[in-house]
Amino acid sequence: MLRIENITYSVEGRPLFEGASATIPEGHKVGLVGRNGTGKTTLFRLIRGELALESGTITLPRRARIGGVSQEVPSSNVSLIDTVLAADAERSALMAEAQQATDPDRIAEVQTRLADIDAWSAEARAATILKGLGFDDADQQRPCSDFSGGWRMRVALAAVLFSQPDLLLLDEPTNYLDLEGALWLESYLAKYPHTVIVISHDRGLLNRAVGSILHLEDRQLIYYAVPYDKFAERRAERLAQAEAENAKANARIAHLQSFVDRFRYKASKAVQAQSRLKMIERIQLISTPQEAALRAFSFPEPEELSPPIIQIEGGVTGYGDTEVLRRLNLRIDQDDRIALLGKNGQGKSTLSKLLSDRLPLMAGKMARSSKLRIGYFAQHQVDELHVDETPLDHLRRLRPTETPAQLRARLAGFGLGADQAETEVGRLSGGQKARLSLLIATIDAPHMLILDEPTNHLDIESREALVEALTAYSGAVVLVSHDMHLLALVADRLWLVSDGTVKPFDGDLEAYRQMLLARDKPPAREKTAAKPKRASRDTILALRADLRKCEERLEKLAEMHEKLSAKLSDPALYEDDRVGDLETWNRKFAEVVEAMQRAETLWVAAAERLENAEAAA
């Protein structure tokens, strides 16, 4: 259990927390959300004890181990698998002692402890985690120095997952993962045996990997015992209710003020006017959260070109003499919205560079519209901005004839206000740098936008703004992203980049997700079964009734889970005189979780029986 009680902390005189409190029950998976700059990463540093609170307390169970990815793995000659294994300090120390110990009693103690911590399966567990994050068997034997910084961040993540701390703190872990790695991490975190708090703007992860949301806003922490979409609904209802109450209060104030304005200077009404002024002072507006204005992106509209804008026949591309992609037969029209799927290293970036004219075609034919303009955004371009220049300086180079007012208007259209316009890029946040890079990529009103992980560093509000901008944009979009929410709302075509070529993916994103999750499962044994008998109408009706009962059972258990989560988040339950109550509620919570797992298994079986019966009918 993590208890945050009445904490206050400021940075350079700006308060981030003022009397904030929250309780995270043991074993819960929690998403920490809030706008960029509100203090989410600072809260992690406070929990780890790296920063000193001004007031309040943060308490954890005695001897609780805290783990997180604070920096990348150093570039060393140690193999990936050994780097991950070394993250379990106790196992490493015991294994070393087992080699040197001579005292029989101590040898027995060491071997018993190694058995207790399941030390002999450690290498298999470490290999499974590395594989899930994109490292095959050969990669796992290579030294860390063979990999770039982004891949070493994956090794750091694998190491902390392997060490299984009692409290796992992850800060935007999917920023350096591809879609496949992000989906694997979702599944892994959902089954993680201890407490998890994850900072993320990925709605898929916040809905599937965690069961609760801790919202940081207006220097306060509010705990919601529901996944993100439910949290968003409840918060919207709370905001609407507060705004309605404020509207009534403002109407009352206006009515009283009109009387004061009319009769303040009339002697016969002076006392009544003063009375109404005091009534106005007593009316208190409800404090509503400071909503971040949805900073919309303003993409300039290109003129329409005749289709296709790009067509490739028998294309081959790569680097130097090395072919990466072959047998490319692709067509892009100006109204296409294409998502590129596939594991890292299969060629998604290579295809993006070919389409944006950053790589040549080694063989085959490519036809482009003669007037085609392409906007290209990749994460490395954010790092290539001039850190000692301001956003205005960047735009002056691109638009030397435009006035400062016109340049500022462009920046404002991407959520960069007057303060950021003249701030050196090196002092801007990651999200502000991404906005500037998006502005530069779209400044020429491109007919096609190629976006490679555009949502890294963007908060949820900004991601929604990007979705709206791309929906309204009249050019083609080619999108690479680990954010399934963005892909689902923007893309209407899916291309799978694998096995050295690019082909349309037959199915939707959910089908792709299920395919990835099932990829490492052992194949089911093939059975030569007799052709199923035709299912009767009564049989199908009975199976549908069974499925409805399963769904009703799941709904009831979900309600119980929500109520118990709310109960366990009550700080009063953790007072010293209520230890018995706490044990009772924890036992009930565990029973409900187990019942939900059984109910889900029954629901899946019922759904399969109905599907098979309907197919045979």
VEXPANU-731394 format. One line per field, with one value per residue (C-alpha): residue number from 1; residue in one letter; x, y, z. Coordinates in steps of 0.5 Angstrom, whole numbers, plus 500, padded with zeros to 3 digits. Layout:
# residues N
pos <- (NUM,...);
code <- (A,...);
X <- (X,...);
Y <- (Y,...);
Z <- (Z,...);
//
This chain:
# residues 617
pos <- (1,2,3,4,5,6,7,8,9,10,11,12,13,14,15,16,17,18,19,20,21,22,23,24,25,26,27,28,29,30,31,32,33,34,35,36,37,38,39,40,41,42,43,44,45,46,47,48,49,50,51,52,53,54,55,56,57,58,59,60,61,62,63,64,65,66,67,68,69,70,71,72,73,74,75,76,77,78,79,80,81,82,83,84,85,86,87,88,89,90,91,92,93,94,95,96,97,98,99,100,101,102,103,104,105,106,107,108,109,110,111,112,113,114,115,116,117,118,119,120,121,122,123,124,125,126,127,128,129,130,131,132,133,134,135,136,137,138,139,140,141,142,143,144,145,146,147,148,149,150,151,152,153,154,155,156,157,158,159,160,161,162,163,164,165,166,167,168,169,170,171,172,173,174,175,176,177,178,179,180,181,182,183,184,185,186,187,188,189,190,191,192,193,194,195,196,197,198,199,200,201,202,203,204,205,206,207,208,209,210,211,212,213,214,215,216,217,218,219,220,221,222,223,224,225,226,227,228,229,230,231,232,233,234,235,236,237,238,239,240,241,242,243,244,245,246,247,248,249,250,251,252,253,254,255,256,257,258,259,260,261,262,263,264,265,266,267,268,269,270,271,272,273,274,275,276,277,278,279,280,281,282,283,284,285,286,287,288,289,290,291,292,293,294,295,296,297,298,299,300,301,302,303,304,305,306,307,308,309,310,311,312,313,314,315,316,317,318,319,320,321,322,323,324,325,326,327,328,329,330,331,332,333,334,335,336,337,338,339,340,341,342,343,344,345,346,347,348,349,350,351,352,353,354,355,356,357,358,359,360,361,362,363,364,365,366,367,368,369,370,371,372,373,374,375,376,377,378,379,380,381,382,383,384,385,386,387,388,389,390,391,392,393,394,395,396,397,398,399,400,401,402,403,404,405,406,407,408,409,410,411,412,413,414,415,416,417,418,419,420,421,422,423,424,425,426,427,428,429,430,431,432,433,434,435,436,437,438,439,440,441,442,443,444,445,446,447,448,449,450,451,452,453,454,455,456,457,458,459,460,461,462,463,464,465,466,467,468,469,470,471,472,473,474,475,476,477,478,479,480,481,482,483,484,485,486,487,488,489,490,491,492,493,494,495,496,497,498,499,500,501,502,503,504,505,506,507,508,509,510,511,512,513,514,515,516,517,518,519,520,521,522,523,524,525,526,527,528,529,530,531,532,533,534,535,536,537,538,539,540,541,542,543,544,545,546,547,548,549,550,551,552,553,554,555,556,557,558,559,560,561,562,563,564,565,566,567,568,569,570,571,572,573,574,575,576,577,578,579,580,581,582,583,584,585,586,587,588,589,590,591,592,593,594,595,596,597,598,599,600,601,602,603,604,605,606,607,608,609,610,611,612,613,614,615,616,617);
code <- (M,L,R,I,E,N,I,T,Y,S,V,E,G,R,P,L,F,E,G,A,S,A,T,I,P,E,G,H,K,V,G,L,V,G,R,N,G,T,G,K,T,T,L,F,R,L,I,R,G,E,L,A,L,E,S,G,T,I,T,L,P,R,R,A,R,I,G,G,V,S,Q,E,V,P,S,S,N,V,S,L,I,D,T,V,L,A,A,D,A,E,R,S,A,L,M,A,E,A,Q,Q,A,T,D,P,D,R,I,A,E,V,Q,T,R,L,A,D,I,D,A,W,S,A,E,A,R,A,A,T,I,L,K,G,L,G,F,D,D,A,D,Q,Q,R,P,C,S,D,F,S,G,G,W,R,M,R,V,A,L,A,A,V,L,F,S,Q,P,D,L,L,L,L,D,E,P,T,N,Y,L,D,L,E,G,A,L,W,L,E,S,Y,L,A,K,Y,P,H,T,V,I,V,I,S,H,D,R,G,L,L,N,R,A,V,G,S,I,L,H,L,E,D,R,Q,L,I,Y,Y,A,V,P,Y,D,K,F,A,E,R,R,A,E,R,L,A,Q,A,E,A,E,N,A,K,A,N,A,R,I,A,H,L,Q,S,F,V,D,R,F,R,Y,K,A,S,K,A,V,Q,A,Q,S,R,L,K,M,I,E,R,I,Q,L,I,S,T,P,Q,E,A,A,L,R,A,F,S,F,P,E,P,E,E,L,S,P,P,I,I,Q,I,E,G,G,V,T,G,Y,G,D,T,E,V,L,R,R,L,N,L,R,I,D,Q,D,D,R,I,A,L,L,G,K,N,G,Q,G,K,S,T,L,S,K,L,L,S,D,R,L,P,L,M,A,G,K,M,A,R,S,S,K,L,R,I,G,Y,F,A,Q,H,Q,V,D,E,L,H,V,D,E,T,P,L,D,H,L,R,R,L,R,P,T,E,T,P,A,Q,L,R,A,R,L,A,G,F,G,L,G,A,D,Q,A,E,T,E,V,G,R,L,S,G,G,Q,K,A,R,L,S,L,L,I,A,T,I,D,A,P,H,M,L,I,L,D,E,P,T,N,H,L,D,I,E,S,R,E,A,L,V,E,A,L,T,A,Y,S,G,A,V,V,L,V,S,H,D,M,H,L,L,A,L,V,A,D,R,L,W,L,V,S,D,G,T,V,K,P,F,D,G,D,L,E,A,Y,R,Q,M,L,L,A,R,D,K,P,P,A,R,E,K,T,A,A,K,P,K,R,A,S,R,D,T,I,L,A,L,R,A,D,L,R,K,C,E,E,R,L,E,K,L,A,E,M,H,E,K,L,S,A,K,L,S,D,P,A,L,Y,E,D,D,R,V,G,D,L,E,T,W,N,R,K,F,A,E,V,V,E,A,M,Q,R,A,E,T,L,W,V,A,A,A,E,R,L,E,N,A,E,A,A,A);
X <- (500,503,500,501,498,497,504,506,512,514,519,522,516,511,507,506,502,498,496,495,493,492,492,494,492,497,497,493,495,494,495,498,495,495,497,504,508,503,508,507,515,516,511,515,522,518,516,523,526,530,527,525,518,516,510,506,509,509,510,511,511,517,523,519,523,522,524,523,527,531,536,538,543,550,554,558,560,556,550,543,541,546,545,538,539,544,538,536,541,539,540,546,549,547,549,556,556,554,560,565,561,565,560,555,550,551,551,544,541,544,541,534,534,535,530,525,526,526,533,533,528,531,534,528,524,529,529,521,521,527,523,517,520,523,530,530,535,541,540,540,547,550,553,549,554,551,545,543,540,533,534,538,532,528,534,533,525,527,531,526,521,525,527,520,520,514,512,514,514,514,514,512,515,511,515,521,517,514,506,508,512,507,502,506,508,500,499,505,503,496,499,504,504,505,503,504,504,505,505,502,498,497,489,490,495,491,484,487,493,491,485,485,487,490,489,494,490,490,496,491,491,484,484,479,478,476,480,481,475,471,475,474,466,466,470,466,460,463,466,459,455,460,459,452,452,457,452,446,451,453,446,444,450,448,441,443,449,443,439,446,447,440,439,446,446,438,438,432,435,442,441,438,444,449,445,446,453,454,450,454,461,458,456,462,463,465,472,473,479,483,482,487,485,485,490,488,493,492,494,494,490,493,490,488,492,490,490,495,500,505,505,510,511,516,520,526,530,535,541,548,548,543,536,531,524,523,517,513,507,504,499,497,492,491,485,488,490,495,498,504,504,510,516,521,527,522,523,517,522,525,519,517,524,523,516,519,524,530,532,532,529,534,530,523,518,516,511,510,505,510,507,507,509,511,511,515,516,520,522,529,527,525,532,535,532,537,537,540,535,527,521,521,528,526,520,524,529,523,519,524,518,513,512,513,505,504,510,507,500,503,506,499,496,500,499,506,504,507,512,514,515,521,524,530,528,533,528,522,518,518,511,513,518,514,509,514,517,510,509,515,513,506,508,508,501,504,499,502,504,509,508,513,511,508,505,511,511,504,499,492,489,494,493,486,487,492,486,482,487,488,481,480,486,485,492,494,497,502,502,507,505,505,498,492,487,490,491,484,481,485,487,482,488,493,499,504,511,514,519,522,516,509,502,495,493,487,483,482,487,484,485,492,493,490,495,501,498,497,504,508,502,504,500,493,494,490,484,481,474,467,463,459,451,447,445,438,434,433,440,442,437,440,447,445,442,448,452,447,448,456,455,451,455,461,458,456,463,466,461,463,471,469,466,472,477,474,473,481,483,479,485,481,481,489,489,492,486,482,488,482,478,483,485,477,477,483,481,474,478,482,476,473,479,479,472,472,478,473,467,472,474,466,464,470,468,460,462,466,460,455,460,461,453,451,457,454,447);
Y <- (500,507,513,520,525,532,533,540,541,547,548,555,558,555,550,543,540,543,539,533,526,519,512,506,499,494,490,495,497,505,510,517,522,530,535,536,540,539,534,527,526,530,525,519,523,524,517,515,520,523,530,533,535,541,538,532,525,519,512,505,498,497,494,495,495,501,500,504,506,512,512,507,501,504,501,495,489,485,481,483,477,478,485,483,477,482,486,481,483,478,472,475,475,468,465,468,466,459,458,460,458,452,452,446,450,456,453,449,456,459,453,454,461,460,455,460,466,461,462,457,459,466,466,463,469,474,471,471,479,481,477,481,487,485,482,475,469,472,479,477,474,480,486,492,496,493,497,504,509,507,500,500,503,497,493,498,496,489,489,493,488,482,484,485,491,491,498,499,506,507,514,513,506,506,512,508,501,500,497,490,492,496,491,486,491,492,484,484,489,487,480,484,481,487,495,499,506,508,515,514,518,512,510,503,502,506,502,495,495,498,498,505,512,517,524,530,537,543,541,535,528,524,517,513,506,505,505,511,511,511,516,521,520,521,527,530,529,532,538,539,539,544,548,548,550,556,558,558,562,567,568,570,574,578,579,582,586,589,591,594,598,601,603,604,612,612,614,610,603,604,599,594,595,594,588,585,586,582,577,577,576,570,566,562,559,551,551,547,544,548,545,545,549,543,546,545,544,548,544,548,545,543,544,537,533,528,521,517,522,516,509,504,498,492,497,495,500,499,502,502,495,492,491,492,492,488,487,493,494,500,506,512,517,524,521,515,514,509,506,502,496,491,490,494,493,490,496,501,507,505,505,512,515,512,515,522,522,521,514,512,506,501,497,498,504,510,515,521,527,533,538,533,536,532,533,529,528,523,523,524,531,533,532,536,543,548,548,555,558,560,558,564,564,557,560,566,562,558,564,570,575,574,579,577,577,572,568,568,566,560,558,560,555,549,551,555,562,568,566,559,563,567,561,558,551,547,550,548,541,535,536,543,541,536,541,546,540,538,546,545,539,542,549,548,545,538,534,528,527,522,521,517,516,523,522,521,527,529,529,526,533,534,527,528,535,531,526,532,536,529,528,535,535,534,530,523,521,515,514,509,509,505,509,504,509,514,509,507,514,516,510,507,502,498,496,490,491,484,479,484,487,491,488,490,487,483,485,491,493,489,483,485,486,479,476,479,477,470,469,466,462,454,452,448,441,439,435,431,432,430,435,438,437,442,446,447,454,451,450,457,460,456,458,465,465,462,467,473,470,470,477,479,475,479,486,484,482,488,493,489,490,497,498,494,498,504,501,500,507,510,512,511,503,503,506,502,500,497,492,486,490,491,484,482,487,485,478,480,483,477,473,478,478,470,470,475,471,464,468,471,464,461,467,466,458,460,465,460,455,460,462,455,453,459,457,450,453);
Z <- (500,498,502,500,505,505,501,499,494,489,484,483,487,482,487,484,490,495,501,496,498,495,497,493,495,495,488,484,477,477,471,473,468,468,463,461,466,472,476,474,474,480,484,482,484,491,492,491,496,491,493,499,501,504,508,508,508,503,506,504,507,510,506,500,493,488,481,475,468,470,465,459,460,459,453,455,453,457,453,454,457,463,464,465,470,474,475,481,486,491,486,483,490,492,485,487,494,492,488,494,500,504,510,509,513,509,503,505,507,500,496,500,498,491,491,494,489,483,481,476,472,472,465,462,465,463,455,455,457,452,447,448,448,441,442,439,441,437,440,447,446,443,448,450,446,439,440,440,445,444,444,450,454,452,456,462,462,461,467,472,470,471,478,480,485,490,487,479,477,469,466,459,458,451,448,446,444,437,437,438,444,447,446,450,455,456,457,462,466,467,470,474,481,485,485,479,477,470,467,460,455,451,452,450,456,460,459,458,463,469,473,476,475,479,476,478,477,480,485,487,487,485,485,481,481,474,467,463,459,465,469,463,463,470,470,464,469,475,470,467,474,477,471,471,479,477,472,477,482,476,474,482,482,476,479,485,482,478,484,487,481,480,488,491,491,493,500,501,498,500,506,502,496,502,504,497,496,502,499,493,497,501,494,492,486,485,484,477,475,470,463,458,452,447,443,436,430,424,418,412,406,400,393,390,385,380,383,384,387,388,385,385,381,382,387,391,396,401,404,399,396,402,399,405,401,395,391,392,388,392,390,394,393,396,400,403,411,411,418,417,422,423,428,429,424,418,414,416,417,410,407,410,407,400,400,402,397,402,399,392,388,387,382,379,377,381,379,383,381,379,384,390,396,402,410,414,421,425,432,431,427,434,436,430,432,434,441,442,437,439,435,432,429,426,422,420,416,413,412,411,408,413,419,426,427,422,424,431,429,425,432,436,431,434,441,442,445,446,451,448,441,444,449,446,444,449,454,451,454,449,447,445,441,438,436,433,429,426,424,420,417,415,413,406,406,403,399,404,411,413,421,425,432,432,439,443,448,447,452,451,450,444,442,441,438,433,431,429,425,421,420,417,413,406,404,405,411,412,420,424,431,438,439,437,439,434,429,430,429,423,419,414,411,414,411,414,413,414,410,406,403,404,403,405,412,412,418,423,428,434,429,429,436,437,432,436,443,440,436,442,444,443,437,438,436,430,430,425,427,424,421,426,426,424,430,431,433,440,441,439,443,449,447,447,454,457,454,456,463,463,461,467,471,469,470,477,478,475,479,486,483,483,489,493,489,492,499,499,497,503,507,514,512,514,521,526,529,523,521,521,517,512,512,511,505,502,502,499,493,492,491,486,482,482,480,475,472,472,469,463,462,462,458,452,452,451,446,442,443,440,434,432,433,428,423,423,422);
//
